[in-house]
Amino acid sequence: MMAILIHRVKTDLSADEICFLQFAAIKIILRVTKAKLDSDIENVTSRLADLRHKGSSEALATDQRLFWLKKNYDSILYSVNKQIFSQLQKVEERQLASIRDRFFGKEYEFVVDALLNPMLTVSDPSALPLLINEFCVFSWNSEAKGFSEINAKLEPLLSKRLKYLPVSPLGEDSTATIAEAEIHDELGGLFQTQTFFGPAKDTKTVIAEEFNWFECPDYVSTLFNIHKKKERLTEIRSEHGFGAWWKQRSELKGLEKTLAAFSKMLRSEKLLAQLLSSHYMRRSLNPLIMEHIDLKTV
C-alpha cells in the first residue's frame, strides 16, 4: 500500500501530499488499539456491575482485573503499539527505504521517524512507560510540568554559555492563552502538547513548525561528546597548527563548564538521581516486573 502511494509521485501527488497521506495507516492502527483496550475496560466494568448485583464471589477478582487494566493503560498501549511499529519498521528498512530514496531523496528521510514516533504509542506525552523506555523520567506524576520547569531553566543556561549557538525558546508564544487559541485538532495532539510548546493559534489555515540544533538529540550528543573531542585535539594541532588547537581547547573547556552547570542545576532541583535512575531502568528492567510493580517504587 505504501509502495503504491509513493509511486503516485510520478502521476498525481506531490511528495508532501504522499508523506501526509501515509499517516492514515498509522492513524487507523492507533485508533484500533485504543478502541480495543477501551472496549475491554468497558466490558470488564459492565461484568463487574453484574457480578456485584448478583453478589457473586467473582466480583473481587474482576475488580482487581479492572484496576490492573486502568493502572497499566499506557503500558498496554505502548507495548502493543510498539510491537506493531517494530513490524512496520522492518518493512521500511527491507522494502520501502530504497523506494523512498529513489522518489523522494534525502530531504524526506525524516518521514519514517515521524510516522513511527514513539510518542504516538501512548495516550499522553508524559506517560511513564514512554519516558522510561524512550526518554528520561522528568516527572513521576505523568505531568508535563516537570519538563517545562527544567526547560525554562536550561534554555537561558545554554543561551548564556553557548552564544555562538542560539537556542530559540520552545514555547515562544507564551503570552497567548489557551482560550484565545483557535485549534482544530480531531486527534487531540495539539491540545496534549500545549503544556510543552504553549498555545497553538489559528491552526485551521496554517500549522508551521521550526527546529533548531537543541531539539535534535544527535546534535546535542555530538556537541557534548567531551571524550571524543579531547581525542581529536592532538590531531587538530598536527593538522591545523597551534592556533586552531588553542581555539578548540577553549571551546572544549566552555562545553565542560556548561555540562557542569547543567549537572549542578539538576542536583539543585533534586532531579539528577531520578533522571539517571530512569535511564538505567530502561536497560535492566524486565517488562513483567514493570507490569506488577509501581515504577516509582522500582
Secondary structure, 3 states (H helix, E strand, C coil): CHHHHHHHHHCCCCHHHHHHHCHHHHHHHHHHHHHHHHHHHHHHHHHHHHHHHHCCCCHHHHHHHHHHHHHCHHHHHHHHHHHHHHHHHHHHHHHHHHHHHHHCCHHHCHHHHHHCCHHHHCCCCCCHHHHHHHCCCCCCCCCCHHHHHHHHHHHHHHHHHCCCCCCCCCCCCCCCCHHHCCCCCCCCHHHHHHHHHCCCCCCCCCCCCCCCHHHCHHHHHHHCCHHHHHHHHHHHHHHHCHHHHHHHHHHHHHHHHHHHHHHHHHHHCCCHHHHHHHHHHHHHCCHHHHHHCCCCCC
